[in-house]
Amino acid sequence: MNSANPKSPSTVYAFIDASNLWEVQKAKGRLLDYRKLSAHLATAFQGATIRVFFYSAYPDEGTRDYDLGGRHKFYTFLRKGLGFDVITKALKQINVRTDCGMAVKEKGNMDVEMTIDAIHNRDGYDIAVFFSGDSDFLALITYLRNAGKQVHVYSSENNVSTELKTGGDGYVDVLDIQDDVWGDEIKHRQAGKPK
């Protein structure tokens, strides 16, 4: 990995797009351990002070046939256990017309929230790390670099745009991180119980 070579010690703000990292975790077949991931960032950026923003859209109560309590416990762990800034919102349900009739599509994009926080907190950090592969962030990365910030992108080959991969000061494929940043294997929910 090509880590930053900051004038020590620096302050790093990491902005995590949970939906992008979910794609990385599915590709690996394991969940990320966010405590280990924070330790990896501190090592990669040479003992820098790390502040992590975690962005996640979640299903509204009553939209699933399973308990959503685990998601809220996870957010509480990130906030209280790890000190993350956790920004959440409910998934929007949008009616769309398909060849088979009407269907409901869910949308939970957090790009605007990430952008606002990155700009609003600009004076608080030397280095920004974006866990996202969305090419829409290229304008933000360019803006921050023009403001004298180092910007690094963490994503994976199957989920990153070429523009984002090459637009910052460094790119890291999360699947290639040598430190052990992984936790439990992903267990898939059973579709239904046999009758």
C-alpha positions in Angstrom: 0.0 0.0 0.0 1.2 3.5 -0.8 0.3 5.2 2.5 0.5 8.9 3.0 3.8 10.4 4.2 2.4 13.3 6.3 4.4 15.7 8.4 3.7 14.0 11.7 1.4 13.6 13.3 -1.6 14.5 11.1 -5.3 14.4 11.6 -7.2 12.0 9.4 -11.0 12.2 8.9 -12.4 9.0 7.3 -15.8 9.2 5.6 -17.3 5.7 5.2 -20.1 5.0 2.8 -21.6 1.9 4.4 -23.4 0.7 1.2 -20.1 0.8 -0.7 -18.3 -1.1 2.0 -21.1 -3.6 2.1 -20.3 -4.5 -1.5 -16.6 -5.0 -0.5 -17.6 -7.2 2.4 -19.9 -9.3 0.2 -17.0 -9.8 -2.2 -14.8 -11.0 0.7 -17.5 -13.0 2.3 -16.6 -11.5 5.7 -17.7 -8.5 7.7 -15.2 -5.7 8.4 -14.1 -5.3 12.0 -14.3 -1.5 12.4 -12.1 -1.4 15.4 -9.4 -3.2 13.4 -10.0 -0.9 10.4 -9.5 2.2 12.6 -6.2 0.7 13.9 -5.2 0.1 10.3 -5.8 3.7 9.4 -3.7 4.9 12.4 -0.9 2.7 11.3 -1.2 3.5 7.6 -1.1 7.2 8.3 1.7 7.0 10.8 0.0 7.5 14.1 -2.3 10.2 13.0 -5.4 11.2 15.0 -8.3 9.5 13.4 -12.0 10.6 13.3 -14.5 8.4 11.5 -17.8 9.4 10.0 -20.1 6.4 9.2 -23.0 6.9 6.8 -25.8 4.4 6.5 -29.3 4.2 5.2 -31.6 1.7 6.9 -35.0 0.1 6.3 -38.0 1.6 8.1 -39.7 -0.5 10.7 -42.4 -2.7 9.1 -40.7 -2.9 5.7 -39.0 -6.2 6.5 -40.1 -9.6 7.8 -37.2 -9.8 10.2 -36.1 -7.9 13.3 -34.1 -4.7 12.6 -32.9 -4.3 16.2 -29.4 -5.6 15.4 -28.8 -2.7 13.1 -29.5 -0.1 15.8 -27.3 -2.0 18.3 -24.5 -1.9 15.7 -24.9 1.9 15.3 -24.8 2.3 19.1 -21.6 0.2 19.2 -20.0 2.4 16.5 -21.0 5.6 18.4 -20.3 4.6 22.0 -17.8 1.8 21.6 -15.7 3.2 18.9 -16.5 7.0 19.0 -17.6 7.2 15.4 -19.9 9.9 14.1 -22.8 7.9 12.8 -25.1 9.5 10.3 -28.2 7.5 9.3 -31.5 8.0 7.5 -34.3 5.8 6.5 -34.3 4.3 3.0 -36.8 6.0 0.7 -39.3 3.8 -1.0 -40.0 4.9 -4.6 -42.8 3.5 -6.8 -41.4 2.6 -10.2 -43.1 1.2 -13.3 -41.6 -1.9 -14.7 -42.6 -4.3 -17.6 -44.4 -6.4 -14.9 -46.3 -3.5 -13.4 -45.6 -1.3 -10.4 -42.7 -2.1 -8.1 -41.1 -0.5 -5.1 -37.4 0.6 -5.3 -35.4 1.6 -2.3 -32.9 4.4 -2.3 -30.6 5.5 0.4 -27.8 7.6 -1.1 -25.7 9.4 1.5 -23.4 11.3 -1.0 -24.8 14.8 -0.1 -24.3 14.2 3.7 -20.8 13.0 3.2 -19.9 16.0 1.0 -21.4 18.5 3.5 -19.5 17.0 6.4 -16.2 16.9 4.4 -16.5 20.6 3.5 -17.9 21.7 6.8 -15.1 20.0 8.8 -12.4 20.9 6.3 -10.3 22.9 8.8 -10.2 20.0 11.2 -8.2 17.5 9.2 -5.0 17.3 7.0 -6.0 14.1 5.2 -9.4 12.9 4.1 -10.1 9.2 3.4 -13.2 8.3 1.5 -14.5 4.7 1.6 -16.5 4.9 -1.6 -16.1 4.1 -5.3 -18.6 6.6 -6.6 -17.3 8.8 -9.4 -19.6 11.6 -8.1 -17.0 12.3 -5.4 -14.4 13.3 -7.9 -15.5 17.0 -7.7 -15.2 16.9 -3.9 -11.8 15.3 -4.0 -10.6 17.9 -6.5 -12.0 20.7 -4.3 -10.2 19.3 -1.2 -6.9 18.8 -3.0 -7.0 22.3 -4.3 -7.6 23.4 -0.7 -4.3 21.7 0.3 -5.7 18.4 1.7 -4.4 15.0 1.0 -7.2 12.7 -0.2 -7.1 8.9 -0.3 -9.8 6.5 -1.6 -10.5 3.1 -0.2 -12.8 0.8 -2.2 -12.4 -2.4 -4.3 -11.7 -3.2 -7.9 -15.3 -4.4 -8.4 -16.8 -1.3 -6.9 -14.7 1.8 -7.8 -14.8 4.1 -10.8 -11.6 4.8 -12.7 -12.0 8.5 -12.0 -12.1 8.0 -8.3 -9.3 5.5 -8.3 -6.9 7.9 -10.0 -8.3 11.2 -8.8 -6.8 11.4 -5.3 -3.4 11.1 -3.7 -3.7 7.4 -3.2 -5.9 4.4 -3.7 -6.2 1.3 -1.6 -8.2 -1.8 -2.5 -9.8 -2.9 0.9 -9.5 -6.5 -0.3 -5.7 -6.1 -0.5 -5.1 -4.7 2.9 -2.4 -6.8 4.6 -3.5 -6.0 8.1 -6.3 -8.2 9.5 -9.3 -5.9 9.3 -11.8 -8.7 8.9 -14.3 -10.1 11.4 -17.0 -12.8 11.1 -18.1 -14.6 8.0 -21.3 -13.2 6.4 -24.2 -15.4 7.3 -27.1 -15.2 4.9 -30.6 -14.8 6.3 -32.9 -17.8 5.6 -35.6 -16.8 3.1 -38.4 -18.5 5.1 -39.0 -21.3 7.5 -40.2 -24.7 6.2 -43.9 -25.4 6.8 
